[in-house]
Amino acid sequence: MSGEAATATVLLDEASTRIAAALGLEKREARLEARVLAAQAWQVDRAWLIAHGSDPLSDAQAAQFQALLSRRLAGEPVAYLIGTREFYGRPFQVSPDVLIPRPDTELLVELALARIPPDQAVEVLDLGTGSGCIAITLALERPHAQVTAVDRSAAALAIARRNAGILGARVDFLRSDWFNALIGRSFDLIVGNPPYIAAADPHLANGDVRFEPLTALASGVDGLDDLRSLTAAARAHLKPGGVLLLEHGYDQADAVQSQLRQRGFRNVRSWADLAGILRVSGGEWPE
């Protein structure tokens, strides 16, 4: 690269066009992604990109950016390329060992927070914690709560513990295949964002999810295997009057509600996300 092409402004313009064409993004979104990649490649902030847009770049800087750009053009999620994703206003470290936190899951957090008194040491369990974003957020928003989080993946738990340390959250992380390591323990509130995509769903071969752990996404022929298992097993781990809240797919609310009622839960209902999609279902275990 030489002359004008070796400036941040020109490089970002070219990258934005390539990202938009390769990934089907709107120009504005592609431009934002290009800036994020540049900030990561050069370890600078957005203000630097604006102030130094016309400065010549070194060959090393251009190569650093092109390396990240090539990975993004191949479909690798930006969150994995930069190593972080914001959730509930906080940065969480992520890697291909964990699901990327999504805004939809903030509904689950809001519903959980509404059921955790700010001044009481209620016991809360997060199932399949991944990056720890749900458990850590609950622990930080409700410091008196006693939050436990489980995951079957040691690699995921390592990331969750790191996030808790960085953000200063008190969470008890345990390696467990759902409830296996929790025999004899019961909780006031159990939350979870389990896998809920059908194993043969074509969406698993498209977009960001191609790079995410399949075990955190797919669950049987109809996507309901883990949801069925959790609604059945949660009964033994809820205190009288305890609440179970589970995130699920866009078309699974009726099936999850049916499972909850069959298992004996009361006050069963579903809640819609900002797009109007029924995203979380839950119920109370009888007193």
Secondary structure, DSSP 8 states (H G I E B T S, - for coil): --GGGGBHHHHHHHHHHHHHHHHT--HHHHHHHHHHHHHHHHT--HHHHHHTTTSB--HHHHHHHHHHHHHHHTT--HHHHHTEEEETTEEEE--TTS----GGGHHHHHHHHTTS-TTS--EEEEES-TTSHHHHHHHHH-TTSEEEEEES-HHHHHHHHHHHHHHT--EEEEE-STTTT-TT--EEEEEE----B-TT-GGGGSGGGGGS-GGGTB-SSSS-HHHHHHHHHGGGGEEEEEEEEEE--TT-HHHHHHHHHHTT-EEEEEEE-TTS-EEEEEEE---
